Structures are given as C-alpha cells and as structure tokens.
Amino acid sequence: MDNRYTLEFERAIYNFRLEGDDASFNPVANAFRMGIENDMEVLVPVHLAPKDIITPGLCLKNGDSPVFANYARFDGADCMVGAYTSEKELAPGDLRDVVCYRMSDLVSKVNEWSGCTGIIINPHTMAFNMHRELLDQMGKRPLSSTFEVVRGSVLNMHVGAIVNAANRTLLGGGGVDGAIHRLAGPGLLEECRGYGGCKTGDAVITGSYNIDHTDAIIHTVGPIYSGRPQDRIDLANCYLNSMQTAFENGIRSIAFPCISTGAYGFPLGEAAKIAVRTLSEWFDRNPDVVMNVYLCCFRDEEYRSYMNILN
Ligand code: AR6
C-alpha cells in the first residue's frame, strides 16, 4: 500500500500521541478529511472463513469474495474494527490476512453494523480510537490549515518536512542545524554543498537522508538579530518561503523550530508574533490548501512566548 494520504494520517496520529494531554485534534481531523476525500486506504485484518463461523462480523468485500473484518473488544463493551495505516504498523500484530480498504467505505460499514462502536487505528502501537461520534465529528469538520504549538524538538515530529534554522553556508553548525545534520548523515552535507549557500530569508529543500520519519528538510536562514526593521522582514520571509517551498513540493505537514531565537539572538516574544502573523497570512492567502503546521518549542521559554501571544 502506498498512499500519501494514509501516511499523512499516520503522521498526524503519531504527533497527536506525542503531544499528550495538550494535543489538538485539528491536524488529525485535517488528515482524516483529506484522506476521505482522496480515497485514503487502510489495511484491515480479516477472517477468510464463512460468516456463520465468526460472530459478530463485519462483512467487507475483497474483489468478489466476502471477507470478515477482525474486531477487538475493549472494557467488555466496545467492539471496534482494527485498521492499520502501514505494513510497519501491522507487523507487531502478526496478522496474516489483511485487505486494503477505502477508509470512507469502512466508515460506512461501521455505521451500518449495529454491534460496532468504531474503528481503532494501529491498535498495536499508537492505538487511536475513533468512536462513531468522533468519526461523525471529524467527517463534518471544515477543512482548514492549522498551526499547533508543541513542546519539543522538530526532530521528534513525523511530518512531510522539517525546517532547519541554518546559516548562509548551508554547511551545518550548532543548535538545531547541528542536530539535523548529525541525524541525517553525510549525504545531507553533500547535497547542501551543491547549492553554494542560501540568502537570509530564503529557503532551500533537500532530501532527509537517514531521518526516515520525514520526506524532506527545508533549510532557511534567519537574520542575526541586530534590532533593525530588516530583521523582522527577513524572519517573516523565512516562514513565508519555507511554507511556499513546502507547498510547491506537495508537502502538507511541516515542523518549524523557533528560527533565529537561539544563536542568532532574536527576542522570543517578537519572533513568536512574527511566526504566528506570517503563517496566518499565508493561510489566508491560500484558502484552498490544507497544511498542518507544528511550531516546535525546544525550550520552555519558547512555549511560554507562544502561549502569551495565543492567549
Ligand atoms: N534540537 C532541536 N532544536 C534545537 C536544538 C536541538 N539540538 N538546539 C536548538 N534548537 P538555533 P538560530 C532550537 O540556535 O538562532 C546554528 O549554528 C532552539 O531552541 O539552532 O536560527 C546555525 O548553523 C530554537 O527553537 O538557530 C546558524 O549558524 C531553534 O532551534 C545559527 O545556529 C533555533 O535555534 C542559527 O541560529
């Protein structure tokens, strides 16, 4: 199964789990809705035996043959159908018979089957429960880009692209730049060498090399803070050009660090305001694009700055 919408859904659930109690449903709902509208498929474990041997059962179709979905019981009451977003997620369950099924069809089936309370996604790892009410809510929620402020490193996020706060040489350095290069390996440095640098405020996209939970790295160069008005323009351009680069490369989820606020000394409060304003403007200018954006706060004070603004 190779479906980029299923992958985006898997990523959104992973990030939701990672964020813990503060997590917002918005990115998951976006990924789910986008998936439903674009024939997202999931792997459903099935029994190949006749229906009367398995009760209760949810009859799906695999080509012309009927098959019966596996289900799981929770707390003695809930009966949910298991579905997986990838072979990797399926592996720990040691399940042999699966069918690739359209999520929209599975949702319809679940709603028809009185014994079933919903779908459980990746029960062996992330275990994301989608009760009927949640399925209903997510199905109705309007699609729109969202940004989520999260605690932690960009390197923890499962997204289409991770943004690097690089320098003008693009040849690595300290901070998040150093961490990304260390994890990605020498192939990244080699590709970066080929670009001959990047101007302040611009963005360059590369492969992700050994970082397998993202497809790309977008390197942008923030301003070294001097207090001049140009710093604010340059920082806004970092967000704008990174978003545009992501969009033009078909990327629909992206994780930003707090660009320029470490070694480059940009005051946090001001930088957070610029990030929020620039992203909101980009969303307004691109109403037909649905992008899940994560603003990652490696240090607690970064998180506090965003919260001050958003509250
Ligand atoms: N992992 C994840 N995020 C980090 C890490 C890390 N190890 N270290 C810092 N951050 P900075 P800048 C976060 O200093 O201010 C480099 O040497 C940090 O909390 O990495 O744009 C480059 O090569 C903050 O949210 O970048 C440049 O020369 C964000 O990363 C220069 O620093 C940016 O902090 C760029 O300075």
Boltz pocket constraint, residues with backbone or C-beta under 6 A from the ligand:
constraints:
  - pocket:
      binder: B
      contacts: [[A, 152], [A, 153], [A, 154], [A, 155], [A, 165], [A, 166], [A, 167], [A, 172], [A, 173], [A, 174], [A, 175], [A, 176], [A, 177], [A, 178], [A, 179], [A, 222], [A, 257], [A, 258], [A, 259], [A, 260], [A, 261], [A, 262], [A, 263], [A, 264], [A, 265], [A, 296], [A, 297], [A, 298], [A, 299], [A, 302]]
      max_distance: 6.0
